[in-house]
Amino acid sequence: MTGALTDVLDAQRDEERRRAVRVLLRTPLLTPRDAEYALVRRHAGYLAQWFAREAGWSLHTDPGVARLRKVPGDLADGSRAARVRDGGARAREPFSRRRYVLACLALAALERAEAQVTLGWLVDRVVVLAADEEIARAGIVFTMEDRDERGDLVAVAQLLLSLGALVKVAGDEQAFVNRSGDALYDVDRRVLAVLPVTRRGPSLVESRGHDERLTAITGDLLPDTDDGRNRMIRHTLARRLLDDPVLYYADLSPEQRAYLDTQRGPLLKRLTEATGFLAEVRAEGIALIDPTREATDFGMPEEGTEGHATLLLAEFLSDRLRTGARTVTFETAERRMVELIGEHKAHWRKNVRDPGAERALTAHALHRLSALGLVRLSAEEVVPLPALARFGYLEPTIVGKREKP
């Protein structure tokens, strides 16, 4: 009886740990205001060891915050920009370079702020910091006189609210955009302190180019030995398998591919046992599928007009891939979206009939498909990728016809 109870408790513990891993993969920053925070704290020791061993990611936990410092396996992937869930369509747009600069300036201002700040105070401080000569030379200017500029800062404030760096006390952000009010926030310094995931301070890096600086501030310090190089390869592969929708063999270096060819079985076994994911291994690459969707930020299919339009455009691009098309122009994708609007306008929201609506729908669909690793976007073309084939559709074929008795 005791052994059976022990087995049940061990199974319960293992399932809790798998769920905690999935939670952190989707939401790498948690505070006591989050329902899953207590779960992560309960298994913090195991989680810290597992993430450090398998992916080279560190986990910080204390009574006020849990922070998994995730470093991407592919630093060049810009398909999954930050975004906010609340607000209008423009507020929910993926973060642009401008918004990222605003976010950095806002964080710099909050480092010197009192325990409470208003959105208006934050705007004033950002405008002062934005007057820096380096920022001006980069061609970025903020005056906050324009409604769109104020909207961008509101999107930054909403992002910081979602992270827990700010906690709303009173007011409304939209009122600030309309110049009819303001918003008051508490500043959570515990969260501010753990937001950076860099290995080195940016001020300590002498490289000038963006790619070189990004590599320098996130690079792991490992010994220049065979063991150190293999550990870096293993961590990079684990990061991409855990964090990216698809790992394509064509994107790997010769050294990474050679390591994966010999270590694929043990690597996938460790990752799937600790996460509950299912490994889907194909000729072109590997995907870890999350059957619970607890670790999934972007998914397919999604509900609503955008979700249906994205699925139908994915089907169209999959058909083109099946017929041997290597690329599809944006113009072709938009023409197909016009056809889809005509076919489904009775079921989609009314504004899809507005002139030019196909451009916004197509852009949204392609962004989602890119973030899911199903297409790659260049300046003028869409490149369908192999995993897109799962969204293809074929008419059923009747093999034979049965005679009536």
TORKOL-4160 file (C-alpha; in steps of 0.2 Angstrom, whole numbers, padded with zeros to 4 digits, m for minus):
405
<pt num="1" X="0000" Y="0000" Z="0000"/>
<pt num="2" X="0014" Y="0012" Z="0004"/>
<pt num="3" X="0023" Y="0008" Z="m0012"/>
<pt num="4" X="0007" Y="0012" Z="m0022"/>
<pt num="5" X="0005" Y="0028" Z="m0013"/>
<pt num="6" X="0023" Y="0033" Z="m0016"/>
<pt num="7" X="0020" Y="0029" Z="m0035"/>
<pt num="8" X="0005" Y="0041" Z="m0035"/>
<pt num="9" X="0014" Y="0055" Z="m0027"/>
<pt num="10" X="0029" Y="0053" Z="m0038"/>
<pt num="11" X="0018" Y="0053" Z="m0054"/>
<pt num="12" X="0009" Y="0069" Z="m0047"/>
<pt num="13" X="0025" Y="0077" Z="m0043"/>
<pt num="14" X="0032" Y="0073" Z="m0061"/>
<pt num="15" X="0016" Y="0080" Z="m0069"/>
<pt num="16" X="0017" Y="0096" Z="m0059"/>
<pt num="17" X="0035" Y="0098" Z="m0065"/>
<pt num="18" X="0031" Y="0096" Z="m0083"/>
<pt num="19" X="0017" Y="0109" Z="m0081"/>
<pt num="20" X="0029" Y="0121" Z="m0073"/>
<pt num="21" X="0041" Y="0119" Z="m0087"/>
<pt num="22" X="0027" Y="0122" Z="m0100"/>
<pt num="23" X="0022" Y="0137" Z="m0090"/>
<pt num="24" X="0039" Y="0145" Z="m0090"/>
<pt num="25" X="0042" Y="0142" Z="m0108"/>
<pt num="26" X="0026" Y="0152" Z="m0112"/>
<pt num="27" X="0028" Y="0165" Z="m0098"/>
<pt num="28" X="0046" Y="0166" Z="m0092"/>
<pt num="29" X="0042" Y="0180" Z="m0080"/>
<pt num="30" X="0029" Y="0177" Z="m0066"/>
<pt num="31" X="0024" Y="0187" Z="m0050"/>
<pt num="32" X="0013" Y="0181" Z="m0035"/>
<pt num="33" X="m0001" Y="0189" Z="m0045"/>
<pt num="34" X="0000" Y="0175" Z="m0058"/>
<pt num="35" X="m0009" Y="0159" Z="m0054"/>
<pt num="36" X="0006" Y="0148" Z="m0059"/>
<pt num="37" X="0018" Y="0157" Z="m0048"/>
<pt num="38" X="0016" Y="0145" Z="m0033"/>
<pt num="39" X="0018" Y="0130" Z="m0044"/>
<pt num="40" X="0035" Y="0137" Z="m0051"/>
<pt num="41" X="0041" Y="0141" Z="m0033"/>
<pt num="42" X="0037" Y="0124" Z="m0027"/>
<pt num="43" X="0048" Y="0116" Z="m0039"/>
<pt num="44" X="0061" Y="0130" Z="m0041"/>
<pt num="45" X="0076" Y="0119" Z="m0037"/>
<pt num="46" X="0072" Y="0105" Z="m0050"/>
<pt num="47" X="0067" Y="0118" Z="m0063"/>
<pt num="48" X="0083" Y="0128" Z="m0061"/>
<pt num="49" X="0094" Y="0113" Z="m0063"/>
<pt num="50" X="0084" Y="0106" Z="m0078"/>
<pt num="51" X="0084" Y="0122" Z="m0088"/>
<pt num="52" X="0103" Y="0125" Z="m0084"/>
<pt num="53" X="0108" Y="0108" Z="m0089"/>
<pt num="54" X="0097" Y="0106" Z="m0105"/>
<pt num="55" X="0096" Y="0124" Z="m0112"/>
<pt num="56" X="0109" Y="0134" Z="m0103"/>
<pt num="57" X="0095" Y="0145" Z="m0096"/>
<pt num="58" X="0096" Y="0152" Z="m0078"/>
<pt num="59" X="0080" Y="0153" Z="m0067"/>
<pt num="60" X="0079" Y="0166" Z="m0054"/>
<pt num="61" X="0066" Y="0164" Z="m0040"/>
<pt num="62" X="0062" Y="0174" Z="m0024"/>
<pt num="63" X="0047" Y="0179" Z="m0014"/>
<pt num="64" X="0042" Y="0192" Z="m0027"/>
<pt num="65" X="0046" Y="0186" Z="m0044"/>
<pt num="66" X="0051" Y="0170" Z="m0055"/>
<pt num="67" X="0061" Y="0174" Z="m0070"/>
<pt num="68" X="0067" Y="0161" Z="m0083"/>
<pt num="69" X="0081" Y="0170" Z="m0093"/>
<pt num="70" X="0078" Y="0163" Z="m0110"/>
<pt num="71" X="0091" Y="0167" Z="m0123"/>
<pt num="72" X="0085" Y="0162" Z="m0141"/>
<pt num="73" X="0093" Y="0148" Z="m0151"/>
<pt num="74" X="0092" Y="0159" Z="m0166"/>
<pt num="75" X="0096" Y="0178" Z="m0163"/>
<pt num="76" X="0092" Y="0183" Z="m0181"/>
<pt num="77" X="0074" Y="0177" Z="m0179"/>
<pt num="78" X="0063" Y="0193" Z="m0179"/>
<pt num="79" X="0047" Y="0185" Z="m0182"/>
<pt num="80" X="0040" Y="0185" Z="m0165"/>
<pt num="81" X="0040" Y="0203" Z="m0159"/>
<pt num="82" X="0033" Y="0208" Z="m0142"/>
<pt num="83" X="0014" Y="0213" Z="m0143"/>
<pt num="84" X="0000" Y="0218" Z="m0131"/>
<pt num="85" X="m0016" Y="0209" Z="m0130"/>
<pt num="86" X="m0027" Y="0224" Z="m0125"/>
<pt num="87" X="m0032" Y="0240" Z="m0134"/>
<pt num="88" X="m0037" Y="0243" Z="m0152"/>
<pt num="89" X="m0030" Y="0235" Z="m0168"/>
<pt num="90" X="m0015" Y="0246" Z="m0169"/>
<pt num="91" X="m0010" Y="0244" Z="m0150"/>
<pt num="92" X="m0010" Y="0225" Z="m0154"/>
<pt num="93" X="0002" Y="0226" Z="m0168"/>
<pt num="94" X="0019" Y="0218" Z="m0166"/>
<pt num="95" X="0032" Y="0229" Z="m0158"/>
<pt num="96" X="0042" Y="0240" Z="m0171"/>
<pt num="97" X="0059" Y="0246" Z="m0169"/>
<pt num="98" X="0052" Y="0262" Z="m0162"/>
<pt num="99" X="0042" Y="0254" Z="m0149"/>
<pt num="100" X="0057" Y="0244" Z="m0143"/>
<pt num="101" X="0067" Y="0260" Z="m0141"/>
<pt num="102" X="0053" Y="0268" Z="m0132"/>
<pt num="103" X="0052" Y="0252" Z="m0120"/>
<pt num="104" X="0071" Y="0254" Z="m0116"/>
<pt num="105" X="0069" Y="0272" Z="m0113"/>
<pt num="106" X="0054" Y="0269" Z="m0102"/>
<pt num="107" X="0064" Y="0256" Z="m0092"/>
<pt num="108" X="0078" Y="0268" Z="m0090"/>
<pt num="109" X="0066" Y="0281" Z="m0083"/>
<pt num="110" X="0058" Y="0269" Z="m0071"/>
<pt num="111" X="0075" Y="0264" Z="m0064"/>
<pt num="112" X="0075" Y="0282" Z="m0057"/>
<pt num="113" X="0057" Y="0284" Z="m0053"/>
<pt num="114" X="0047" Y="0285" Z="m0036"/>
<pt num="115" X="0037" Y="0270" Z="m0030"/>
<pt num="116" X="0022" Y="0277" Z="m0040"/>
<pt num="117" X="0022" Y="0286" Z="m0057"/>
<pt num="118" X="0009" Y="0293" Z="m0069"/>
<pt num="119" X="0009" Y="0289" Z="m0088"/>
<pt num="120" X="0011" Y="0308" Z="m0091"/>
<pt num="121" X="0027" Y="0308" Z="m0080"/>
<pt num="122" X="0034" Y="0293" Z="m0089"/>
<pt num="123" X="0031" Y="0302" Z="m0106"/>
<pt num="124" X="0040" Y="0318" Z="m0100"/>
<pt num="125" X="0055" Y="0307" Z="m0094"/>
<pt num="126" X="0056" Y="0298" Z="m0111"/>
<pt num="127" X="0056" Y="0314" Z="m0121"/>
<pt num="128" X="0071" Y="0320" Z="m0111"/>
<pt num="129" X="0080" Y="0304" Z="m0113"/>
<pt num="130" X="0076" Y="0303" Z="m0131"/>
<pt num="131" X="0085" Y="0319" Z="m0134"/>
<pt num="132" X="0102" Y="0309" Z="m0132"/>
<pt num="133" X="0113" Y="0313" Z="m0147"/>
<pt num="134" X="0115" Y="0294" Z="m0151"/>
<pt num="135" X="0097" Y="0291" Z="m0153"/>
<pt num="136" X="0095" Y="0307" Z="m0164"/>
<pt num="137" X="0109" Y="0301" Z="m0175"/>
<pt num="138" X="0100" Y="0284" Z="m0177"/>
<pt num="139" X="0085" Y="0294" Z="m0184"/>
<pt num="140" X="0073" Y="0292" Z="m0170"/>
<pt num="141" X="0064" Y="0307" Z="m0163"/>
<pt num="142" X="0051" Y="0307" Z="m0150"/>
<pt num="143" X="0040" Y="0323" Z="m0146"/>
<pt num="144" X="0024" Y="0314" Z="m0140"/>
<pt num="145" X="0014" Y="0328" Z="m0148"/>
<pt num="146" X="0007" Y="0315" Z="m0161"/>
<pt num="147" X="m0007" Y="0304" Z="m0157"/>
<pt num="148" X="0002" Y="0289" Z="m0164"/>
<pt num="149" X="0018" Y="0292" Z="m0154"/>
<pt num="150" X="0007" Y="0293" Z="m0138"/>
<pt num="151" X="m0001" Y="0277" Z="m0143"/>
<pt num="152" X="0016" Y="0269" Z="m0145"/>
<pt num="153" X="0020" Y="0273" Z="m0127"/>
<pt num="154" X="0003" Y="0267" Z="m0121"/>
<pt num="155" X="0007" Y="0250" Z="m0130"/>
<pt num="156" X="0024" Y="0250" Z="m0120"/>
<pt num="157" X="0015" Y="0254" Z="m0104"/>
<pt num="158" X="0003" Y="0240" Z="m0107"/>
<pt num="159" X="0018" Y="0228" Z="m0111"/>
<pt num="160" X="0025" Y="0233" Z="m0094"/>
<pt num="161" X="0009" Y="0230" Z="m0086"/>
<pt num="162" X="0008" Y="0212" Z="m0093"/>
<pt num="163" X="0025" Y="0209" Z="m0087"/>
<pt num="164" X="0021" Y="0215" Z="m0069"/>
<pt num="165" X="0034" Y="0229" Z="m0070"/>
<pt num="166" X="0020" Y="0241" Z="m0068"/>
<pt num="167" X="0004" Y="0238" Z="m0058"/>
<pt num="168" X="m0011" Y="0250" Z="m0062"/>
<pt num="169" X="m0018" Y="0259" Z="m0047"/>
<pt num="170" X="m0031" Y="0271" Z="m0056"/>
<pt num="171" X="m0034" Y="0279" Z="m0073"/>
<pt num="172" X="m0035" Y="0274" Z="m0091"/>
<pt num="173" X="m0022" Y="0274" Z="m0105"/>
<pt num="174" X="m0034" Y="0278" Z="m0118"/>
<pt num="175" X="m0039" Y="0294" Z="m0109"/>
<pt num="176" X="m0021" Y="0299" Z="m0110"/>
<pt num="177" X="m0020" Y="0296" Z="m0129"/>
<pt num="178" X="m0036" Y="0307" Z="m0131"/>
<pt num="179" X="m0028" Y="0320" Z="m0119"/>
<pt num="180" X="m0043" Y="0318" Z="m0107"/>
<pt num="181" X="m0035" Y="0310" Z="m0092"/>
<pt num="182" X="m0020" Y="0300" Z="m0086"/>
<pt num="183" X="m0015" Y="0283" Z="m0077"/>
<pt num="184" X="m0007" Y="0280" Z="m0061"/>
<pt num="185" X="0005" Y="0265" Z="m0058"/>
<pt num="186" X="0015" Y="0256" Z="m0044"/>
<pt num="187" X="0032" Y="0252" Z="m0049"/>
<pt num="188" X="0038" Y="0234" Z="m0045"/>
<pt num="189" X="0057" Y="0235" Z="m0043"/>
<pt num="190" X="0059" Y="0217" Z="m0041"/>
<pt num="191" X="0052" Y="0214" Z="m0059"/>
<pt num="192" X="0063" Y="0228" Z="m0066"/>
<pt num="193" X="0078" Y="0221" Z="m0058"/>
<pt num="194" X="0076" Y="0204" Z="m0067"/>
<pt num="195" X="0070" Y="0209" Z="m0084"/>
<pt num="196" X="0087" Y="0209" Z="m0093"/>
<pt num="197" X="0093" Y="0192" Z="m0099"/>
<pt num="198" X="0110" Y="0198" Z="m0105"/>
<pt num="199" X="0126" Y="0189" Z="m0099"/>
<pt num="200" X="0136" Y="0205" Z="m0101"/>
<pt num="201" X="0131" Y="0223" Z="m0098"/>
<pt num="202" X="0129" Y="0232" Z="m0115"/>
<pt num="203" X="0141" Y="0246" Z="m0110"/>
<pt num="204" X="0155" Y="0233" Z="m0108"/>
<pt num="205" X="0153" Y="0228" Z="m0126"/>
<pt num="206" X="0164" Y="0237" Z="m0139"/>
<pt num="207" X="0157" Y="0230" Z="m0155"/>
<pt num="208" X="0147" Y="0243" Z="m0165"/>
<pt num="209" X="0137" Y="0232" Z="m0177"/>
<pt num="210" X="0119" Y="0226" Z="m0171"/>
<pt num="211" X="0122" Y="0208" Z="m0174"/>
<pt num="212" X="0139" Y="0208" Z="m0166"/>
<pt num="213" X="0133" Y="0217" Z="m0150"/>
<pt num="214" X="0118" Y="0205" Z="m0148"/>
<pt num="215" X="0129" Y="0190" Z="m0149"/>
<pt num="216" X="0142" Y="0198" Z="m0137"/>
<pt num="217" X="0129" Y="0202" Z="m0123"/>
<pt num="218" X="0120" Y="0185" Z="m0124"/>
<pt num="219" X="0135" Y="0174" Z="m0127"/>
<pt num="220" X="0138" Y="0160" Z="m0115"/>
<pt num="221" X="0155" Y="0159" Z="m0107"/>
<pt num="222" X="0161" Y="0141" Z="m0110"/>
<pt num="223" X="0178" Y="0134" Z="m0111"/>
<pt num="224" X="0186" Y="0132" Z="m0128"/>
<pt num="225" X="0187" Y="0114" Z="m0127"/>
<pt num="226" X="0178" Y="0099" Z="m0136"/>
<pt num="227" X="0166" Y="0097" Z="m0121"/>
<pt num="228" X="0163" Y="0116" Z="m0121"/>
<pt num="229" X="0159" Y="0117" Z="m0139"/>
<pt num="230" X="0148" Y="0102" Z="m0138"/>
<pt num="231" X="0138" Y="0109" Z="m0123"/>
<pt num="232" X="0135" Y="0125" Z="m0133"/>
<pt num="233" X="0129" Y="0115" Z="m0148"/>
<pt num="234" X="0117" Y="0105" Z="m0136"/>
<pt num="235" X="0111" Y="0121" Z="m0128"/>
<pt num="236" X="0107" Y="0129" Z="m0145"/>
<pt num="237" X="0098" Y="0114" Z="m0151"/>
<pt num="238" X="0088" Y="0112" Z="m0135"/>
<pt num="239" X="0083" Y="0131" Z="m0136"/>
<pt num="240" X="0077" Y="0130" Z="m0153"/>
<pt num="241" X="0067" Y="0114" Z="m0150"/>
<pt num="242" X="0059" Y="0121" Z="m0134"/>
<pt num="243" X="0056" Y="0139" Z="m0140"/>
<pt num="244" X="0054" Y="0138" Z="m0159"/>
<pt num="245" X="0039" Y="0130" Z="m0168"/>
<pt num="246" X="0050" Y="0120" Z="m0180"/>
<pt num="247" X="0069" Y="0116" Z="m0181"/>
<pt num="248" X="0074" Y="0114" Z="m0200"/>
<pt num="249" X="0089" Y="0104" Z="m0203"/>
<pt num="250" X="0093" Y="0116" Z="m0217"/>
<pt num="251" X="0095" Y="0130" Z="m0204"/>
<pt num="252" X="0109" Y="0121" Z="m0194"/>
<pt num="253" X="0127" Y="0123" Z="m0196"/>
<pt num="254" X="0137" Y="0107" Z="m0201"/>
<pt num="255" X="0143" Y="0105" Z="m0183"/>
<pt num="256" X="0125" Y="0106" Z="m0176"/>
<pt num="257" X="0119" Y="0094" Z="m0189"/>
<pt num="258" X="0132" Y="0081" Z="m0186"/>
<pt num="259" X="0129" Y="0082" Z="m0167"/>
<pt num="260" X="0110" Y="0081" Z="m0169"/>
<pt num="261" X="0112" Y="0065" Z="m0181"/>
<pt num="262" X="0121" Y="0056" Z="m0167"/>
<pt num="263" X="0112" Y="0063" Z="m0151"/>
<pt num="264" X="0094" Y="0065" Z="m0158"/>
<pt num="265" X="0087" Y="0051" Z="m0148"/>
<pt num="266" X="0094" Y="0055" Z="m0131"/>
<pt num="267" X="0091" Y="0074" Z="m0133"/>
<pt num="268" X="0072" Y="0072" Z="m0138"/>
<pt num="269" X="0069" Y="0059" Z="m0125"/>
<pt num="270" X="0075" Y="0071" Z="m0111"/>
<pt num="271" X="0065" Y="0086" Z="m0118"/>
<pt num="272" X="0049" Y="0076" Z="m0121"/>
<pt num="273" X="0050" Y="0067" Z="m0104"/>
<pt num="274" X="0052" Y="0084" Z="m0095"/>
<pt num="275" X="0039" Y="0094" Z="m0105"/>
<pt num="276" X="0025" Y="0082" Z="m0110"/>
<pt num="277" X="0028" Y="0087" Z="m0128"/>
<pt num="278" X="0027" Y="0075" Z="m0143"/>
<pt num="279" X="0042" Y="0074" Z="m0155"/>
<pt num="280" X="0037" Y="0075" Z="m0173"/>
<pt num="281" X="0052" Y="0070" Z="m0184"/>
<pt num="282" X="0052" Y="0073" Z="m0202"/>
<pt num="283" X="0064" Y="0072" Z="m0217"/>
<pt num="284" X="0066" Y="0091" Z="m0216"/>
<pt num="285" X="0067" Y="0094" Z="m0197"/>
<pt num="286" X="0059" Y="0092" Z="m0180"/>
<pt num="287" X="0045" Y="0100" Z="m0171"/>
<pt num="288" X="0040" Y="0097" Z="m0153"/>
<pt num="289" X="0021" Y="0097" Z="m0152"/>
<pt num="290" X="0012" Y="0103" Z="m0136"/>
<pt num="291" X="m0004" Y="0094" Z="m0134"/>
<pt num="292" X="m0009" Y="0104" Z="m0119"/>
<pt num="293" X="m0006" Y="0121" Z="m0128"/>
<pt num="294" X="0000" Y="0127" Z="m0111"/>
<pt num="295" X="0017" Y="0132" Z="m0119"/>
<pt num="296" X="0009" Y="0139" Z="m0135"/>
<pt num="297" X="0008" Y="0157" Z="m0138"/>
<pt num="298" X="0004" Y="0157" Z="m0157"/>
<pt num="299" X="m0007" Y="0143" Z="m0163"/>
<pt num="300" X="m0016" Y="0137" Z="m0178"/>
<pt num="301" X="m0030" Y="0137" Z="m0181"/>
<pt num="302" X="m0037" Y="0152" Z="m0172"/>
<pt num="303" X="m0055" Y="0159" Z="m0171"/>
<pt num="304" X="m0061" Y="0175" Z="m0178"/>
<pt num="305" X="m0059" Y="0183" Z="m0195"/>
<pt num="306" X="m0040" Y="0184" Z="m0194"/>
<pt num="307" X="m0039" Y="0166" Z="m0188"/>
<pt num="308" X="m0050" Y="0159" Z="m0203"/>
<pt num="309" X="m0041" Y="0170" Z="m0216"/>
<pt num="310" X="m0024" Y="0164" Z="m0210"/>
<pt num="311" X="m0029" Y="0146" Z="m0211"/>
<pt num="312" X="m0036" Y="0148" Z="m0228"/>
<pt num="313" X="m0021" Y="0157" Z="m0234"/>
<pt num="314" X="m0010" Y="0144" Z="m0227"/>
<pt num="315" X="m0020" Y="0131" Z="m0237"/>
<pt num="316" X="m0017" Y="0141" Z="m0253"/>
<pt num="317" X="0002" Y="0143" Z="m0250"/>
<pt num="318" X="0003" Y="0124" Z="m0246"/>
<pt num="319" X="m0005" Y="0120" Z="m0263"/>
<pt num="320" X="0008" Y="0131" Z="m0271"/>
<pt num="321" X="0022" Y="0122" Z="m0262"/>
<pt num="322" X="0015" Y="0105" Z="m0267"/>
<pt num="323" X="0015" Y="0111" Z="m0285"/>
<pt num="324" X="0033" Y="0115" Z="m0284"/>
<pt num="325" X="0032" Y="0134" Z="m0281"/>
<pt num="326" X="0048" Y="0140" Z="m0272"/>
<pt num="327" X="0041" Y="0158" Z="m0269"/>
<pt num="328" X="0025" Y="0168" Z="m0269"/>
<pt num="329" X="0024" Y="0186" Z="m0271"/>
<pt num="330" X="0015" Y="0197" Z="m0259"/>
<pt num="331" X="0004" Y="0203" Z="m0273"/>
<pt num="332" X="m0002" Y="0185" Z="m0277"/>
<pt num="333" X="m0005" Y="0182" Z="m0258"/>
<pt num="334" X="m0016" Y="0198" Z="m0258"/>
<pt num="335" X="m0025" Y="0193" Z="m0274"/>
<pt num="336" X="m0030" Y="0177" Z="m0265"/>
<pt num="337" X="m0036" Y="0186" Z="m0250"/>
<pt num="338" X="m0047" Y="0197" Z="m0261"/>
<pt num="339" X="m0055" Y="0180" Z="m0267"/>
<pt num="340" X="m0056" Y="0173" Z="m0249"/>
<pt num="341" X="m0065" Y="0189" Z="m0244"/>
<pt num="342" X="m0078" Y="0187" Z="m0258"/>
<pt num="343" X="m0081" Y="0169" Z="m0253"/>
<pt num="344" X="m0082" Y="0172" Z="m0234"/>
<pt num="345" X="m0088" Y="0190" Z="m0231"/>
<pt num="346" X="m0105" Y="0184" Z="m0225"/>
<pt num="347" X="m0096" Y="0176" Z="m0210"/>
<pt num="348" X="m0082" Y="0188" Z="m0207"/>
<pt num="349" X="m0083" Y="0205" Z="m0199"/>
<pt num="350" X="m0090" Y="0219" Z="m0210"/>
<pt num="351" X="m0075" Y="0230" Z="m0212"/>
<pt num="352" X="m0066" Y="0216" Z="m0222"/>
<pt num="353" X="m0076" Y="0223" Z="m0237"/>
<pt num="354" X="m0068" Y="0240" Z="m0235"/>
<pt num="355" X="m0056" Y="0245" Z="m0249"/>
<pt num="356" X="m0038" Y="0239" Z="m0245"/>
<pt num="357" X="m0044" Y="0227" Z="m0231"/>
<pt num="358" X="m0035" Y="0213" Z="m0240"/>
<pt num="359" X="m0018" Y="0221" Z="m0236"/>
<pt num="360" X="m0021" Y="0221" Z="m0218"/>
<pt num="361" X="m0028" Y="0203" Z="m0217"/>
<pt num="362" X="m0014" Y="0197" Z="m0228"/>
<pt num="363" X="0000" Y="0205" Z="m0218"/>
<pt num="364" X="m0008" Y="0198" Z="m0202"/>
<pt num="365" X="m0009" Y="0181" Z="m0209"/>
<pt num="366" X="0009" Y="0181" Z="m0216"/>
<pt num="367" X="0016" Y="0187" Z="m0199"/>
<pt num="368" X="0007" Y="0173" Z="m0190"/>
<pt num="369" X="0013" Y="0160" Z="m0202"/>
<pt num="370" X="0031" Y="0167" Z="m0201"/>
<pt num="371" X="0031" Y="0166" Z="m0182"/>
<pt num="372" X="0025" Y="0148" Z="m0183"/>
<pt num="373" X="0039" Y="0143" Z="m0195"/>
<pt num="374" X="0028" Y="0140" Z="m0209"/>
<pt num="375" X="0034" Y="0153" Z="m0221"/>
<pt num="376" X="0049" Y="0164" Z="m0222"/>
<pt num="377" X="0047" Y="0183" Z="m0228"/>
<pt num="378" X="0059" Y="0192" Z="m0239"/>
<pt num="379" X="0058" Y="0210" Z="m0245"/>
<pt num="380" X="0046" Y="0206" Z="m0259"/>
<pt num="381" X="0041" Y="0187" Z="m0258"/>
<pt num="382" X="0034" Y="0174" Z="m0247"/>
<pt num="383" X="0044" Y="0157" Z="m0246"/>
<pt num="384" X="0033" Y="0143" Z="m0241"/>
<pt num="385" X="0042" Y="0131" Z="m0229"/>
<pt num="386" X="0040" Y="0112" Z="m0228"/>
<pt num="387" X="0030" Y="0112" Z="m0212"/>
<pt num="388" X="0016" Y="0121" Z="m0221"/>
<pt num="389" X="0011" Y="0105" Z="m0230"/>
<pt num="390" X="0002" Y="0100" Z="m0215"/>
<pt num="391" X="m0011" Y="0113" Z="m0219"/>
<pt num="392" X="m0014" Y="0107" Z="m0237"/>
<pt num="393" X="m0031" Y="0100" Z="m0242"/>
<pt num="394" X="m0035" Y="0087" Z="m0255"/>
<pt num="395" X="m0052" Y="0082" Z="m0261"/>
<pt num="396" X="m0056" Y="0064" Z="m0256"/>
<pt num="397" X="m0054" Y="0051" Z="m0270"/>
<pt num="398" X="m0066" Y="0038" Z="m0273"/>
<pt num="399" X="m0056" Y="0022" Z="m0276"/>
<pt num="400" X="m0071" Y="0011" Z="m0282"/>
<pt num="401" X="m0090" Y="0012" Z="m0284"/>
<pt num="402" X="m0100" Y="m0001" Z="m0276"/>
<pt num="403" X="m0114" Y="m0009" Z="m0286"/>
<pt num="404" X="m0132" Y="m0007" Z="m0279"/>
<pt num="405" X="m0139" Y="m0024" Z="m0274"/>
